Amino acid sequence: MPAPALNDKCNRLLSTSTIQYAESKDSTPKLKDAPLIDTNLILNPEEVKHQKQLQECITVTEPMNISSLSGVPEEHIKNRLVRIFKPSKNAMQSGTDNTHHWEMEFETRERWENPLMGWTS
């Protein structure tokens, strides 16, 4: 035998994985794919029905009612006065600090509790 063929044969004899990856006599690998099974046969009928319902479209016959759900009373939203102003200069040396912007002041009202969140304002 030539030297490369002898070296290759020695490697095969000493290797532990040659049996696992050896090809059969018709030169096809021994590894096979798992058989394909229809999922409808495996799943429960309830699960198949649920999956079909998830894939369907939802149709609405009546018009949608879109309304405000903030929980803020109407009188706190509509009839409220706001004072928009530029802050006046301070009497200190840096009197123009924080006076180059506009501010909004809302009139204060009584406190109310938001029933959706439990917060007070």
C-alpha beads as a LAMMPS data file, in Angstrom:
LAMMPS data file: protein, C-alpha beads

121 atoms
120 bonds

1 atom types
1 bond types

-500.0 500.0 xlo xhi
-500.0 500.0 ylo yhi
-500.0 500.0 zlo zhi

Masses

1 110.0

Atoms # bond

1 1 1 0.000 0.000 0.000
2 1 1 1.144 3.547 -0.591
3 1 1 1.967 5.616 2.463
4 1 1 -1.121 7.926 2.404
5 1 1 -3.535 4.979 2.133
6 1 1 -1.818 3.203 5.030
7 1 1 -1.972 6.337 7.151
8 1 1 -5.702 6.726 6.367
9 1 1 -6.398 3.094 7.283
10 1 1 -4.584 3.470 10.629
11 1 1 -6.628 6.562 11.424
12 1 1 -9.868 4.669 10.735
13 1 1 -8.862 1.796 12.988
14 1 1 -7.937 4.084 15.857
15 1 1 -10.959 6.395 15.554
16 1 1 -13.977 5.752 17.777
17 1 1 -16.487 7.558 15.573
18 1 1 -15.926 5.681 12.320
19 1 1 -18.694 3.205 13.139
20 1 1 -21.225 5.947 13.778
21 1 1 -20.552 7.869 10.576
22 1 1 -19.758 4.971 8.276
23 1 1 -21.747 4.828 5.087
24 1 1 -23.671 1.760 4.038
25 1 1 -22.671 -0.304 0.995
26 1 1 -24.932 1.668 -1.336
27 1 1 -23.130 4.879 -0.268
28 1 1 -26.127 6.442 1.487
29 1 1 -25.787 7.738 5.038
30 1 1 -27.354 5.704 7.826
31 1 1 -28.988 8.740 9.386
32 1 1 -32.691 9.060 8.575
33 1 1 -35.182 11.893 8.935
34 1 1 -37.953 11.637 11.465
35 1 1 -41.310 10.695 9.951
36 1 1 -43.712 13.583 9.376
37 1 1 -46.928 13.295 11.362
38 1 1 -49.993 15.477 10.793
39 1 1 -50.492 17.767 13.803
40 1 1 -54.266 17.399 13.588
41 1 1 -53.891 13.719 14.481
42 1 1 -51.803 14.480 17.578
43 1 1 -53.691 17.496 18.992
44 1 1 -56.922 17.255 20.920
45 1 1 -60.042 18.219 18.928
46 1 1 -60.551 21.187 21.281
47 1 1 -57.068 22.501 20.480
48 1 1 -57.656 22.138 16.725
49 1 1 -60.947 24.034 17.061
50 1 1 -59.223 26.772 19.090
51 1 1 -56.479 27.163 16.463
52 1 1 -59.070 27.494 13.701
53 1 1 -60.880 30.192 15.700
54 1 1 -57.625 32.131 16.122
55 1 1 -57.051 32.160 12.357
56 1 1 -60.526 33.520 11.541
57 1 1 -61.279 37.227 11.085
58 1 1 -63.424 39.116 13.588
59 1 1 -66.399 40.982 12.144
60 1 1 -68.264 43.665 14.083
61 1 1 -71.866 44.340 13.052
62 1 1 -72.672 47.344 15.290
63 1 1 -70.779 50.666 15.210
64 1 1 -67.918 51.102 17.637
65 1 1 -68.540 53.303 20.691
66 1 1 -65.404 55.356 21.225
67 1 1 -65.548 57.512 24.343
68 1 1 -63.198 59.053 26.835
69 1 1 -62.230 56.758 29.701
70 1 1 -59.889 59.061 31.577
71 1 1 -62.118 59.380 34.639
72 1 1 -61.626 63.158 34.852
73 1 1 -64.915 64.995 35.570
74 1 1 -66.257 67.127 32.693
75 1 1 -66.103 70.383 34.662
76 1 1 -62.356 69.855 35.179
77 1 1 -61.767 69.535 31.442
78 1 1 -64.008 72.085 29.692
79 1 1 -64.628 75.135 31.914
80 1 1 -61.179 75.807 33.280
81 1 1 -59.250 79.073 33.204
82 1 1 -55.556 79.187 32.354
83 1 1 -53.089 82.006 32.882
84 1 1 -50.348 82.078 30.207
85 1 1 -47.461 84.406 31.029
86 1 1 -43.744 85.058 30.874
87 1 1 -42.171 85.026 34.351
88 1 1 -41.036 88.415 35.631
89 1 1 -37.419 89.304 36.321
90 1 1 -35.927 88.524 39.683
91 1 1 -34.492 91.318 41.889
92 1 1 -31.164 89.498 42.279
93 1 1 -28.036 90.086 40.167
94 1 1 -28.877 87.382 37.617
95 1 1 -32.399 88.683 37.177
96 1 1 -32.895 87.278 33.678
97 1 1 -32.372 83.626 34.670
98 1 1 -35.345 81.379 33.783
99 1 1 -37.346 84.247 32.261
100 1 1 -36.984 83.350 28.566
101 1 1 -39.936 80.963 28.378
102 1 1 -43.701 80.968 28.701
103 1 1 -45.556 79.314 31.595
104 1 1 -49.107 78.059 32.031
105 1 1 -50.933 78.202 35.369
106 1 1 -54.259 76.416 35.749
107 1 1 -56.774 77.612 38.303
108 1 1 -56.885 75.267 41.251
109 1 1 -59.950 73.135 41.849
110 1 1 -60.989 70.725 44.553
111 1 1 -59.251 67.359 44.588
112 1 1 -60.898 64.360 42.974
113 1 1 -60.016 60.680 42.837
114 1 1 -59.661 58.762 39.595
115 1 1 -61.827 55.636 39.972
116 1 1 -59.843 53.735 37.338
117 1 1 -56.413 54.106 38.939
118 1 1 -57.141 55.229 42.473
119 1 1 -54.973 58.321 42.074
120 1 1 -55.915 61.738 43.401
121 1 1 -55.272 64.966 41.564

Bonds

1 1 1 2
2 1 2 3
3 1 3 4
4 1 4 5
5 1 5 6
6 1 6 7
7 1 7 8
8 1 8 9
9 1 9 10
10 1 10 11
11 1 11 12
12 1 12 13
13 1 13 14
14 1 14 15
15 1 15 16
16 1 16 17
17 1 17 18
18 1 18 19
19 1 19 20
20 1 20 21
21 1 21 22
22 1 22 23
23 1 23 24
24 1 24 25
25 1 25 26
26 1 26 27
27 1 27 28
28 1 28 29
29 1 29 30
30 1 30 31
31 1 31 32
32 1 32 33
33 1 33 34
34 1 34 35
35 1 35 36
36 1 36 37
37 1 37 38
38 1 38 39
39 1 39 40
40 1 40 41
41 1 41 42
42 1 42 43
43 1 43 44
44 1 44 45
45 1 45 46
46 1 46 47
47 1 47 48
48 1 48 49
49 1 49 50
50 1 50 51
51 1 51 52
52 1 52 53
53 1 53 54
54 1 54 55
55 1 55 56
56 1 56 57
57 1 57 58
58 1 58 59
59 1 59 60
60 1 60 61
61 1 61 62
62 1 62 63
63 1 63 64
64 1 64 65
65 1 65 66
66 1 66 67
67 1 67 68
68 1 68 69
69 1 69 70
70 1 70 71
71 1 71 72
72 1 72 73
73 1 73 74
74 1 74 75
75 1 75 76
76 1 76 77
77 1 77 78
78 1 78 79
79 1 79 80
80 1 80 81
81 1 81 82
82 1 82 83
83 1 83 84
84 1 84 85
85 1 85 86
86 1 86 87
87 1 87 88
88 1 88 89
89 1 89 90
90 1 90 91
91 1 91 92
92 1 92 93
93 1 93 94
94 1 94 95
95 1 95 96
96 1 96 97
97 1 97 98
98 1 98 99
99 1 99 100
100 1 100 101
101 1 101 102
102 1 102 103
103 1 103 104
104 1 104 105
105 1 105 106
106 1 106 107
107 1 107 108
108 1 108 109
109 1 109 110
110 1 110 111
111 1 111 112
112 1 112 113
113 1 113 114
114 1 114 115
115 1 115 116
116 1 116 117
117 1 117 118
118 1 118 119
119 1 119 120
120 1 120 121
